[in-house]
Each structure stands twice: as C-alpha cells, then as structure tokens.
Amino acid sequence: MEISDMLRHAIDMQASDLHIVAGRPPILRINGDITPVRDADVLTKEDSKRLIYGILNDMQKQRFEEEKELDFSLSVSNLSRFRVNVHFQRGSIASAFRLIPNVIRGLAELKIPPIVESLCDKPRGLILVTGPTGSGKSTTLAAMLDIINSKRPLHIITVEDPIEYLHNHKKAIVEQREVNEDTHSFSNALKYVLRQDPDVIQIGEMRDIETISAALTAAETGHLVLTTLHTNDVVQTIDRVIDVFPPYQQTQVRIQLSSVIQAVMCQQLLPTVDGRGRIVCVELMISTAAISSLIREGKTHQIYSAIETGGNLQMQTRDRALAELYRKGYITKEVALSKANKPEDVQRYIYSLK
C-alpha cells in the first residue's frame, strides 16, 4: 500500500488519524482507539522511510533532516487534506496523519453550547479553546471563524502550523499564513501582524512566552484573538498563561489578562453510548466582572465558584457538562464518572437534573 491508499482506507474507516511506525503495520485511530489496518504487512524501517519521503519535497526533506521534526499539511487529489507530523523514533522515521474534513461543521452540529456563537460577535478580546491533542480544538476554532467570516465584513488573519481548515472569503477577507511556508515562526508573524490591519487574529497555538505576549497585546489593542492551549481545565489555562512569565511580570500579566479575556473553553471528546462515535464535553467560562477580579487578584482557585453561580450566562463546569451529556443520553454514567473532576458532584448534578 502507498500512503494515498492508506489515507483513502482511513477515510473509508472514518478514522481520525493514521500512524506510520516501523515494526508495526499502519495504525488507525477510530473513535479514540488505535487499531492496525487489517491484512496490512508490518512496516520495516526502509518501508517507513520510502513511504514518508515519497510525499516530501526537497525543501521538506532538507528541513526534516536538519531539525529531526517536520509539520506540514498535505492535500490528496479527490480525497481530503491532512495535517502531517514527521519525526524520528529509535533511529527510524515515523509519521502521524490527522484528517482535516473538507467541510467546516457548524457549532450546533458539533454539540458546542449555543452561547459560544455569541462569542463570535465580540469586537475584541481573547478567546481560548483548550484541551488535549485530538480534542477537537481546531474544529471548534474553524466553526467560530466561519461564523465570523459569514456574518461580519472584517479582515481575518490566521497564523497556523500547518494550515488546517481552508476558509474561503465570504463577508470577511481571510488571509491564512503557514509557519515555514509564509513566515518563519509564530512569534515572527505576530511581530508584524498588527501592521497588516487585522480585525480578527487566529493563532494556531500559544506555544511560548513570545506568542502569549503577542496575543495579549493584540487583544489589548482592540483585536479579537482566538487561539488554543494544551490545558485540561479553566483554572489550569488561566494559570498557564500567567506562569509562563517570570515572577516580576506576573502581576502585570494578571491585570492584562483580566482585562482582555472573553472566554475559556476546555474540550474533551468522549465515546458515545452506541460506541460508534465521540461527542465533545465543554467546560465553559465566560468573563464577568467577578471573574476578572479573581484573575487580577490571583484567586483563580475561586473561579469554579463563579462559574457555578453564572449559570444564567450558560457557563458550566466539566462535571455539570458531563451530567448533562448523560441526562441527554449521549454518554454512559460510567464514562461521566470516569472523566469527572469530582465524581460525587456529577452524581449530585445527575440527581438534580432529573
């Protein structure tokens, strides 16, 4: 099998990822679980290198051999687009392919809380979509950006590594810049982005202090900034943004973050009751005067209390979201309890929602 055959098979099997690793047959991730491609041969080191090098151009090969890592997007004619990572492991070449659907799904179809659509109308500020790898962050961001693109005559600039979903110009102008292809780095792109007259800026990921600082500055100067972090809950997200800075800057960063943060969405994908798919669970914090004050004063541990009392704004903790998904019949009670921060709270919510 060639890479194109494997990717076609992955789509037929409704897999989210394809892994090429020497010593194993090609591996698919389907509904969160990994499974070998049926009847496929075990790949040798030579097989892996031949398959992967067969999709790289000369510049990509040179960059990979120099840096030992490579991220890029791949379009396969009449098939789909994929986000690709190539890396070394135990001296052999391996890769991971993430399927990028051609169609941008809406927030309702994704089962994202309806209030999130109203966040797309915000004129400025910072919106963070967080969660572990494979939790659907890019899909949610693409849906939000598509709403903005469809409703508002603005200038949108994205900085991604690599570009995932492709956005056509609708009411907005959408410029998509890819790291290593259109710019040298996130920090370099963000250094100049404010000179490009943007209204909305999407940053693929806030990876370092330079990127986080640039995102905060852009939000503070009147732009709407949407971006991601690899964090698991709201409080951890707020603390991560602050803690990346040296101690002598953290007081100022807390003040800055408290004034620009609009919302934090923490996602995880859970298996559905029928075992045939996954559904997103969203912990959602929307900034209020009380929450801004807690961030500014370094009392982030009290944010969950503010979320609990902010139900009229459709905020929700992970435990309440899990209980709601169980009540609606999307997930089993066992899944709800196993993914909870406090299982006893989920039990209590389930009882109160009956």
C-alpha positions in Angstrom: 0.0 0.0 0.0 1.1 3.5 -0.8 0.4 6.5 1.5 -2.6 7.6 -0.7 -4.1 4.1 -0.4 -3.7 4.1 3.4 -5.3 7.6 3.7 -8.2 6.5 1.5 -8.7 3.5 3.7 -8.5 5.7 6.8 -11.3 7.9 5.4 -13.4 4.8 4.5 -13.0 3.6 8.1 -13.9 7.0 9.5 -10.5 7.2 11.2 -9.2 10.5 12.7 -5.5 9.6 12.4 -3.1 7.3 10.5 0.2 6.3 12.1 3.3 5.0 10.2 5.7 3.4 12.6 8.5 0.8 11.8 7.8 -2.6 13.4 4.0 -2.3 13.1 1.5 -2.3 10.3 -0.1 1.0 9.6 -2.3 2.1 12.6 -5.6 3.9 12.5 -7.3 5.8 15.3 -11.0 5.2 15.2 -13.3 6.8 17.8 -10.3 7.4 20.0 -8.9 3.8 19.9 -6.0 2.6 17.8 -6.3 -0.4 15.6 -4.0 -1.9 12.9 -5.0 -1.8 9.3 -6.4 -5.3 8.6 -4.3 -7.6 6.5 -1.5 -5.0 6.1 2.1 -6.0 6.3 4.4 -5.0 9.2 6.5 -2.0 8.1 10.3 -2.1 8.1 12.5 1.0 8.6 13.0 1.1 4.9 9.3 0.9 4.2 8.6 3.8 6.5 11.3 6.0 5.0 10.2 5.2 1.5 6.6 5.9 2.2 7.2 9.1 4.1 9.9 10.5 1.8 7.6 9.8 -1.1 5.3 12.7 0.0 8.1 15.2 0.9 9.6 17.8 -1.5 13.3 18.5 -1.5 12.9 21.5 0.9 10.9 19.5 3.3 13.4 16.6 3.3 16.2 19.1 4.0 14.4 20.8 6.8 13.4 17.4 8.4 17.0 16.1 8.2 18.3 19.3 9.9 15.6 19.6 12.6 14.5 16.0 13.1 10.9 17.2 13.2 8.5 18.4 10.5 4.9 19.7 10.4 3.1 20.4 7.2 -0.3 20.0 5.5 -0.9 17.5 2.7 -3.7 17.7 0.1 -4.5 14.5 -1.8 -6.5 15.0 -5.0 -10.1 13.9 -4.9 -9.7 12.8 -1.3 -9.1 15.3 1.6 -6.5 17.3 3.4 -4.3 16.1 6.2 -2.1 17.6 8.9 1.2 15.7 9.0 3.9 15.3 11.5 7.1 13.5 10.6 9.7 12.6 13.3 12.4 10.1 14.3 11.9 7.3 16.8 14.6 4.8 17.7 16.5 5.8 14.6 13.7 5.2 12.2 11.3 7.6 10.5 7.7 7.8 11.7 4.7 10.0 11.0 1.2 10.9 12.1 -1.6 12.0 9.7 -4.6 13.9 11.0 -7.6 14.0 8.8 -8.9 17.5 8.1 -12.5 17.4 6.8 -13.2 19.4 3.7 -16.4 20.8 5.2 -16.4 23.1 8.2 -19.1 21.8 10.6 -21.3 24.2 12.5 -21.3 24.7 16.3 -24.7 23.1 16.6 -23.6 20.0 14.7 -20.5 19.8 16.9 -22.8 20.0 20.0 -20.9 23.1 21.3 -23.0 25.1 23.8 -25.2 27.6 21.8 -23.8 30.6 23.8 -20.5 30.1 22.1 -21.9 31.6 18.8 -22.5 34.9 20.6 -18.8 35.0 21.4 -18.1 35.3 17.7 -19.8 38.7 17.9 -17.2 40.1 20.3 -15.4 43.1 18.8 -12.2 42.5 20.8 -10.6 40.4 23.5 -9.1 36.9 23.9 -10.9 33.6 23.5 -9.1 30.4 24.4 -10.1 26.9 23.2 -8.1 24.3 25.1 -7.8 20.6 25.7 -5.5 17.6 25.0 -4.3 16.7 21.5 -7.2 15.3 19.5 -10.0 17.0 21.4 -11.4 19.0 18.5 -9.9 22.4 19.3 -9.1 23.2 15.6 -12.5 22.1 14.5 -14.2 24.4 17.1 -12.0 27.3 16.1 -12.8 26.7 12.4 -16.5 26.7 13.1 -16.2 30.0 15.1 -14.1 31.6 12.4 -16.6 30.5 9.7 -19.4 32.3 11.7 -17.3 35.5 11.8 -16.5 35.1 8.1 -20.1 34.7 7.2 -21.6 37.5 9.3 -19.1 40.3 9.6 -17.2 42.4 6.9 -13.8 42.2 8.7 -10.2 41.3 8.0 -9.2 37.9 9.4 -5.6 36.7 9.6 -4.7 33.2 10.8 -1.2 32.0 11.7 -1.0 28.2 11.7 1.5 25.4 11.8 0.3 24.0 9.4 -2.8 25.4 7.8 -5.6 23.0 8.6 -9.1 24.1 7.5 -9.3 26.3 4.4 -11.5 29.3 4.6 -13.0 31.0 1.6 -13.6 34.7 1.5 -17.2 35.4 2.5 -18.2 38.7 4.1 -14.7 38.9 5.5 -11.3 38.8 3.9 -9.4 35.8 5.2 -5.6 35.5 5.0 -4.1 32.2 6.2 -0.3 32.2 6.9 1.6 28.9 7.4 4.7 28.7 9.5 7.8 27.8 7.4 5.9 28.5 4.2 4.6 32.1 4.6 6.5 33.1 7.8 9.5 31.8 9.8 7.7 31.4 13.1 4.6 32.3 15.2 6.5 35.0 17.0 7.8 36.5 13.8 4.3 36.5 12.2 2.8 38.1 15.3 5.5 40.7 15.4 4.2 42.2 12.2 0.5 41.1 12.2 -0.7 44.4 13.7 0.7 46.3 10.7 -1.5 44.2 8.4 -4.7 45.9 9.5 -6.5 42.8 11.1 -9.7 42.8 13.0 -9.6 39.1 14.0 -6.4 37.1 14.6 -6.4 33.3 14.9 -3.2 31.8 16.4 -2.9 28.1 15.9 -1.3 27.6 19.3 0.2 29.7 22.0 3.5 27.8 22.4 5.8 30.1 24.2 6.2 33.4 26.1 6.6 35.4 22.9 3.4 34.1 21.3 1.4 34.5 24.5 2.7 38.1 25.0 1.8 39.0 21.4 -1.7 37.5 21.7 -2.3 39.5 24.9 -1.0 42.7 23.3 -3.2 42.2 20.2 -6.3 41.6 22.3 -5.4 44.6 24.4 -5.1 46.9 21.4 -8.7 46.2 20.1 -8.5 43.0 18.2 -10.4 39.7 18.6 -7.9 36.9 19.2 -8.8 33.2 19.0 -6.2 30.7 20.0 -5.5 27.3 21.7 -3.6 25.8 24.6 -2.9 22.3 25.7 -4.5 22.6 29.1 -7.2 20.5 30.7 -9.4 22.9 32.6 -10.3 26.6 33.0 -8.1 27.3 36.1 -5.1 25.5 34.7 -5.5 27.5 31.5 -5.5 30.9 33.3 -2.6 29.8 35.5 -0.6 28.6 32.5 -0.9 31.9 30.7 0.4 33.8 33.8 3.0 31.3 35.0 4.9 31.3 31.6 6.1 34.8 32.5 8.9 35.5 35.1 7.6 36.3 38.6 8.4 40.0 38.3 6.0 40.3 35.3 3.1 38.2 36.6 1.3 40.9 38.4 1.1 43.0 35.2 0.1 39.9 33.2 -2.7 39.1 35.6 -4.0 42.7 35.1 -3.6 42.5 31.3 -5.3 39.0 31.1 -8.2 40.0 33.3 -9.0 43.0 31.1 -8.9 41.1 27.7 -10.1 37.5 28.5 -13.6 36.9 27.0 -14.0 33.2 27.4 -12.1 29.9 28.0 -13.5 26.6 26.5 -11.9 23.4 27.7 -12.8 20.4 25.5 -12.5 16.6 25.7 -14.0 14.0 23.3 -15.9 11.1 24.9 -17.2 7.8 23.5 -21.0 7.8 22.8 -23.4 5.3 24.2 -23.6 3.3 21.0 -19.8 3.1 20.7 -19.9 4.4 17.1 -18.6 7.9 17.7 -17.5 10.6 20.1 -19.1 13.7 21.5 -17.5 16.8 22.9 -17.7 17.8 26.6 -17.1 21.5 27.1 -16.2 23.3 30.3 -17.0 26.9 29.6 -16.0 30.1 31.4 -17.3 33.5 30.2 -15.6 36.5 31.7 -17.6 38.6 34.1 -16.6 41.4 36.5 -16.3 38.9 39.3 -14.1 36.5 37.3 -11.9 39.4 36.0 -11.4 40.4 39.6 -10.4 36.9 40.7 -7.8 36.7 37.9 -6.5 40.2 38.7 -6.1 39.3 42.4 -4.5 35.9 41.8 -7.5 34.0 43.2 -8.0 31.7 40.3 -8.9 28.8 42.6 -12.2 30.6 43.2 -13.2 30.7 39.5 -15.2 27.5 39.7 -17.5 29.0 42.3 -18.0 32.0 39.9 -18.8 29.6 37.1 -21.3 27.7 39.3 -23.1 31.0 40.1 -23.0 32.1 36.5 -25.5 29.6 35.1 -27.6 32.4 33.7 -24.7 33.1 31.3 -24.7 29.4 30.3 -21.3 28.8 31.9 -20.7 25.2 33.0 -18.0 23.2 34.8 -16.8 19.9 33.3 -18.7 18.0 35.9 -22.0 19.7 35.2 -21.4 19.2 31.4 -20.8 15.5 32.0 -24.0 15.2 33.9 -25.9 17.0 31.2 -24.5 14.7 28.5 -25.5 11.7 30.5 -29.0 13.1 31.0 -29.4 13.6 27.3 -28.4 10.0 26.6 -25.1 10.8 24.8 -22.7 9.1 27.2 -22.9 6.3 29.8 -22.9 7.0 33.5 -19.6 5.1 33.8 -18.0 7.5 31.2 -19.4 10.5 33.0 -18.0 9.4 36.4 -14.6 8.3 35.0 -14.0 11.7 33.3 -15.2 13.8 36.3 -13.0 16.1 38.4 -15.3 15.2 41.4 -17.5 12.1 40.7 -19.6 13.0 43.7 -20.5 16.3 42.1 -21.5 14.5 38.9 -23.8 12.2 40.9 -25.3 15.3 42.6 -25.9 17.1 39.3 -27.4 14.0 37.7 -29.9 13.8 40.6 -30.7 17.5 40.4 -31.2 17.4 36.6 -33.8 14.6 36.7 
